[in-house]
Amino acid sequence: MFAGMAAAIALTAGAVAQGFGSAPADYERLVIDYFGERLVERNSARYQFLGEPYQMFADADDYEGLPCWAVDGRVKSRMPNGGCGSYVPYTVLILDGESIALEVKVLIMVRA
């Protein structure tokens, strides 16, 4: 009985790990491109990355428990009035090599 349960848990863990895919090697470019489409002064933006991408399950739009990669950091950009803003913290989600969201409800965080 316990052997069967252990095998089921192992298979489930393997399926979950496969859902994440490989860690995005070009995560900095993905994040900068994502912000570049949303900032008024794209070329003046400054970024700070606060570590490597990590795995997390998130709720985004109509999806619950979405396995994706998350990148934490901060961005600073020129304001529409010409002044320079302060650094703003963010978490960008990456799924299948694309940045998909900035704000999500975190369900479970898995550190590799």
Backbone hydrogen bonds, N-H to C=O, Kabsch-Sander energy under -0.5 kcal/mol:
donor,donor_aa,acceptor,acceptor_aa,energy
5,M,1,M,-1.9
6,A,2,F,-2.7
7,A,3,A,-2.2
8,A,4,G,-2.1
9,I,5,M,-2.4
10,A,6,A,-2.3
11,L,7,A,-2.4
12,T,8,A,-2.3
13,A,9,I,-2.6
14,G,10,A,-2.1
15,A,11,L,-2.2
16,V,12,T,-2.3
17,A,13,A,-2.4
18,Q,14,G,-2.1
19,G,15,A,-1.3
20,F,16,V,-0.6
20,F,17,A,-0.9
21,G,17,A,-0.6
21,G,18,Q,-0.8
25,A,23,A,-0.5
27,Y,24,P,-1.0
30,L,26,D,-2.1
31,V,27,Y,-2.3
32,I,28,E,-2.5
33,D,29,R,-2.8
34,Y,30,L,-2.0
35,F,31,V,-2.5
36,G,32,I,-2.5
37,E,33,D,-1.2
38,R,35,F,-2.2
39,L,35,F,-1.7
41,E,78,R,-0.5
42,R,39,L,-0.5
42,R,40,V,-0.7
44,S,41,E,-0.9
45,A,42,R,-1.0
46,R,76,K,-2.9
48,Q,74,R,-2.5
50,L,72,D,-2.6
54,Y,70,A,-2.1
55,Q,110,V,-0.8
56,M,68,C,-2.4
57,F,108,I,-2.6
58,A,66,L,-1.6
59,D,105,K,-1.8
60,A,58,A,-0.5
60,A,63,Y,-1.8
63,Y,60,A,-2.5
66,L,58,A,-3.1
68,C,56,M,-2.6
68,C,66,L,-0.6
69,W,94,I,-2.7
70,A,54,Y,-2.9
71,V,92,V,-2.1
73,G,90,Y,-2.1
74,R,48,Q,-2.5
75,V,88,V,-2.0
76,K,46,R,-2.5
79,M,83,G,-3.8
82,G,79,M,-2.2
85,G,77,S,-2.1
85,G,83,G,-0.5
88,V,75,V,-2.4
90,Y,73,G,-2.5
91,T,102,L,-0.5
92,V,71,V,-2.4
93,L,101,A,-2.4
94,I,69,W,-3.2
95,L,98,E,-2.9
98,E,95,L,-1.4
100,I,93,L,-2.8
101,A,93,L,-0.8
105,K,59,D,-1.0
106,V,104,V,-0.6
107,L,57,F,-1.9
108,I,57,F,-0.9
110,V,55,Q,-1.8
111,R,109,M,-0.5
